[in-house]
Amino acid sequence: VGPHRHHVIIIYLPTMMKFCAFCYHPSATLQKCGKCKKRHFCSRECQRKDWKEAGHKIYCGIAGEIGVDYEIREAGGGIGLGVFALRDFQKNDKIMVERPIIK
């Protein structure tokens, strides 16, 4: 039996670019979540929707955020993209949590 292959789809957004955590709209002026101070939003409406509909209420402060806790970049050696920590993680820390695409 040959090696198992896993396919992962990653939306690559450079960490220097700030974007809304709910609608993914890039913006130079984003507001941070008042509780975790990590998640950024382009509007109060997107913040409310992310909190109520997308689950940020559940994971606020306990899951990592791109550009704050981790980054996605070229892994080198021609092997593709990798996830790289920007801080120390403890055992059982949630690094990535995504809302479902389909409800």
Legacy VTK file of the C-alpha trace (Angstrom):
# vtk DataFile Version 3.0
C-alpha trace
ASCII
DATASET POLYDATA
POINTS 103 float
0.000 0.000 0.000
1.406 3.398 -1.019
1.691 6.498 1.156
-1.527 8.225 2.163
-2.065 11.650 0.658
-4.099 14.355 2.296
-5.352 17.369 0.388
-5.709 20.650 2.222
-7.179 23.825 0.760
-5.673 26.959 2.250
-6.700 30.513 1.459
-3.334 32.248 1.614
-3.409 35.791 2.918
-0.106 37.489 3.716
0.152 38.289 7.402
1.069 41.911 6.688
-2.355 42.456 5.117
-5.123 43.028 7.644
-8.565 41.705 6.760
-11.982 41.346 8.348
-12.301 38.028 10.190
-15.920 37.654 9.050
-16.189 38.923 5.450
-12.418 38.754 4.651
-12.484 42.282 3.210
-8.973 43.812 3.373
-8.782 47.167 5.102
-6.198 49.446 6.668
-8.640 50.494 9.405
-10.020 47.532 11.321
-11.393 47.320 14.851
-10.255 44.580 17.241
-12.505 42.309 19.262
-12.954 43.958 22.650
-12.462 40.691 24.528
-9.552 38.806 22.901
-7.970 41.831 21.133
-6.889 39.467 18.313
-9.728 39.235 15.802
-10.227 42.204 13.458
-13.452 43.484 11.874
-14.298 46.039 9.187
-17.639 46.935 10.766
-19.774 46.484 13.857
-22.150 44.392 11.733
-19.377 41.907 10.812
-18.319 41.741 14.470
-21.897 40.922 15.564
-22.319 38.283 12.846
-18.979 36.666 13.691
-19.916 36.571 17.385
-23.435 35.200 16.954
-23.374 33.226 13.676
-19.776 32.147 13.116
-18.807 30.932 16.567
-16.317 33.553 17.727
-18.329 33.664 20.960
-17.320 30.040 21.596
-13.633 30.337 20.644
-12.876 33.936 21.687
-9.546 33.983 23.486
-8.979 30.216 23.263
-8.134 29.775 19.555
-5.263 31.213 17.554
-5.569 34.000 14.991
-3.633 34.256 11.740
-0.976 36.953 11.907
-1.071 36.962 15.706
-0.515 33.359 16.801
0.499 31.687 13.533
1.265 32.436 9.905
0.951 30.484 6.677
3.962 30.768 4.371
6.238 28.865 2.038
7.864 26.016 3.930
10.973 26.052 1.738
12.565 23.303 -0.256
9.718 23.370 -2.778
7.342 21.426 -0.518
4.560 24.051 -0.424
2.943 26.049 2.324
3.278 25.426 6.046
1.770 26.724 9.275
4.349 28.400 11.518
3.814 29.433 15.134
4.396 33.061 16.085
4.224 32.271 19.809
4.658 29.289 22.126
1.661 26.969 22.289
0.699 24.807 25.242
-0.513 21.233 24.973
-4.147 21.097 23.772
-4.203 24.745 22.598
-6.536 25.281 19.648
-4.464 26.745 16.837
-7.056 27.050 14.068
-10.816 27.064 14.257
-12.887 27.748 11.133
-16.591 28.289 10.801
-18.464 25.791 8.626
-18.842 26.714 4.957
-22.316 25.158 4.793
-24.872 25.262 7.587
LINES 1 104
103 0 1 2 3 4 5 6 7 8 9 10 11 12 13 14 15 16 17 18 19 20 21 22 23 24 25 26 27 28 29 30 31 32 33 34 35 36 37 38 39 40 41 42 43 44 45 46 47 48 49 50 51 52 53 54 55 56 57 58 59 60 61 62 63 64 65 66 67 68 69 70 71 72 73 74 75 76 77 78 79 80 81 82 83 84 85 86 87 88 89 90 91 92 93 94 95 96 97 98 99 100 101 102
